[in-house]
Amino acid sequence: MTQYAIYFNQQWVGDHPAEWFQTRAEPSNAVVRDMDAAGVLVFAGGLEEDMADAFSADATSGSVVVSDGPYAETTEYLGGITVIDVPDVETAKMWAGRVAEGCGWPQEVRVIK
């Protein structure tokens, strides 16, 4: 079995009215329930959107420095992540497609090593 991260950048979501987002809750939660029932779900969750709540830890100088905010200034930031443990890439692609359909926005997939 191989673990895959299925994730999206918040900016990929697009601008939609609050009512639209409410229509995405049940379909996306249904996919997570299906993953859990299939025994492939490791973790799924959205991330806090307020970057003021983010902090960074950096030990590249030889000392650990923890600071407020994201590590690097960027226009894109991670919005959510799902980790699955599946037997092959085709199964990972199937679940990624289900997540994309449920959420209503694109997903990227990478193997966790």
N, C-alpha and C positions, 0 to 999 in steps of 0.2 A: 504494500500500500504506500502511496505517496501523498504528502500533504501539499495542498495548493492554497494560495491566498487569492481570494476574489475581492477586488477592492475598487473604489472609485475616488476621484478627486471631487471635492465639493462643487467646483466650477462646472463639472460635466452635467450636473443636475439641471441647470437652466433656471430661468425665471418663470415661476408659475404662481398662480393665486393659491392661497391657503386651502381652498376647497379641493384643488387638484391634488395637493399633497395628502389630504385626508383620503382620497380615493386610492392611494398607493399603499397605505398602511396594511390593509388586509391581504392584498396579493403578495406583498413582500414577506409578511409574517407567515403566510401559508407556505411559502417556499422553505422558510427556516423550519417550520414544523415538519414538512416533508423530508428535509435533510436529516432531521433528528430521528424521524421514524425509520429512515433508511439506514441509520447507523453511521452516517458519514460526517455529521456535524461535529466540529471541534469547538468552534466559537463563531458567533456572529454579533455584530453590534455597530451602531453608528457612533461617530465621535463628536464631541462638543464642537460647535461651530465658532464659538467666541474665542478667537486667538489670544485674547487677553488672559484667558485661563491656561494657556499653554506655557510650558517651561522646557528648558533644555538642560542636558547634562553633557559635559565635554571633559574628557580626561586626556586629550592629546598633548597637553602641555606637561604632563606628568603629575598634575594635581587635578582633582575633580573640581570643576566649576559648574555650579548650577545657576542658571539665570532665567529671568522672566522672558516669555515670548518664544516664538519658534526659533530653531537653530539658525535658519537663514531666512532673509526676507524673500518672499516668493508670492507670486500671484495665484498659485495653486496650492491646495493643501488637502490632505487625506480626509475624506468625509465618512468613510465606513469601511469595515473589513469583515470578511467571512473566511474562516479557515475550514477546509474540508479534508478528509482523509479517504482517498478513493483508489481503486486498483489501476486506473489507467487514465491517459490524457483525454480520451474520448468521453469518459464519464465526467471528468472535470469540465470539459467544454459544455456538456449537457447541463450540469448544474449552474455554470456561469451564465448560460443562456436563460435558464429559469430565473436566476437572480435579476438579470437585466430586464426581463419581461415584468417581473414582480415590482421592481423599483420604478421602472420607466425611464432609466437612463443607462448609459454605457458602463461596462465593467471591464477591468483589466485582470488578467490571471497570470500568476507566476508560481513556479515550483518553490516550495520552502525546502531549503537544504540544511 
